[in-house]
Amino acid sequence: MQNKNSLFVKNYNQSLAAVDLGTKLTEKTAASLMNVVDGTDEMIFEINQIAEA
């Protein structure tokens, strides 16, 4: 029975590590997308400033 519990704990820990990695990747992806959005907003603002001049 000890082996089954040990395997369960190992798989559980690996699952937690995978979830943690996925969460970090999602956070980085979201931050990158926000940077793209911010850059796009700034670019549109600059284009509008030029168009109004």
N, C-alpha and C positions, 0 to 999 in steps of 0.2 A: 504493500500500500504506500510505503514511503516513496517509491519511484514514481507512482502516479501523481502524488502530491507535489513532488519535486518538479516533474514535467509540467504540471499545471502552473506552478509558480513561475517557472522559466517562460512558458508561453504567455502568461499574464504580463510579466515584465517586458517581454518583447513587444507585446501589443501596446502597452503604455508608451514604450519608446517610439513605436511607429506613430502613435497618435500625437505625441509631442513633436516629432519631426514634421508630421503633416501640418500641425498647427503653426509651427515656425515658418514653414514654407508658405502657408496661406497668408500669414502676417506680412511676410516679405513681398509676396505678390500684390497684396492690397496696397502696401506702401508704394510699390513701384507704379501701380496704376494711378494712385493719387498724384504722384509726381508727374505722370503723363498728363493727367487732367489739369493740374496746376499749370504746367507748361503750355498746354493748349489754350487755356483761358488767357494766359499772359500773351500768347501769340495773337489771339483774336483781338485782344485789347490794343496791342501795338498796331495791327492792321487797321483797326477802326480809327486809331489816332492819325495814321498816315492818310487814310481816306478822307477824314474830315479836314485835313490841312489844306 
